[in-house]
Amino acid sequence: MIGECIMQTELSQEDIRELASRWIPDPQARKRLAIHTDTTDFFRVEYNDVVLLGGRPYLIRHNTRVRSDIYDEIKHWVKRGIDLETGNPVIIKLVFHERFTTHIGGIAFECFRSPKKEGRILELVADHENFMQGYAIRDEKGNTVRVLDFIYGKSLCDYVGGIRTDHQTYFHEQLPGILAAFAKCVQGIRFLHDHGERHGDIRRDHILIDRERENAYRWIDFDVSYRHRENIYGYDLFGLGNILIFLAGKGDVLLFDLKSREHPVMSTLCADDMNIVFHNRLANLKKVYPYIPDALNRVLLHFSTGTHWFYENTGQLLEDLGEVSCKL
């Protein structure tokens, strides 16, 4: 259950300033320390402020930043911070409401952020190795704030992007281990689905490889939810497919790059070969990398524009990935 808001605290302002002295040694700066019990306006929560949640003080440091090949975004509602009672780094996610609609293969998905949903999932996945850990608690105005353990490690996107080998070497020597770890992530999503929940924002930069936990692959950022009448887990499944295509291709195989290199495959490509979500990315990777086993390529084609059958649940995807592992 999401923690109830605490209206009073046993810590005085001087206690909090003393706890912060390790990180703010200047006495004058500590005197100016702002202490927030209401996080409604997350733009007011700034560097070296303290957020007090359930009587526990968190020193705010920087806003988080997300960089990808698609965008560069500062998330003002997601703060890096320090638990002043333990000294441990944390991520503080404040309430931000957002709605948007996305279309995949002619199917519309209405998406929205739900801090309460992320709070439920944090409770559900407590101690699960494939998910970020933390808890949700209400501030004095009832905002559902999430306090998350900091994960040391690269995103799956950055890890694969940093592998400096040719594709064939990568495919035979590294992909089998990566796919085995990714399959555990898919099992984690099945765990959510079996409990009536969904991740909602499955992307390759939303898997972190935790170097402090034997390089476990861990899902982060599951505050997005969505509505769809036919298959409530469909959006998650398309996200898993996009990651799988990225892993098999050692990155995105872009139509623009193939054209600019005058790759001979251009004479055989058609619209059906492209990714059903991102039409500038190739899904039928076997046309570029002929050593990809048919078993794997068939899985990839389920996420192509030309597919005639979508995965209905994660169990079907896991069954096919099991067959793929025997072919690599």
Secondary structure, 3 states (H helix, E strand, C coil): CCECCCCCCCCCHHHHHHHHHHCCCCHHHHHCCCEECCCCCHHHCCCCCEEEECCEEEEEEEEEEEECCCCEEEEEEEEEEEECCCCCEEEEECCCCCEEEEEECCEEEEEEECHHHHHHHHHHCCCCCCECCEEEEECCCCCEEEEEECCCCCEHHHHHHCCCCCHHHHHHHCHHHHHHHHHHHHHHHHHHHHCCCCCCCCCHHHEEEEHHHCCEEEECCCCEEEECCCCCCHHHHHHHHHHHHHHHCCCCCEHHHHHHCCCHHHHCCCHHHEECCCCCEECCHHHCCCCCCHHHHHHHHCCECCCCCCCCCHHHHHHHHHHHHCCC
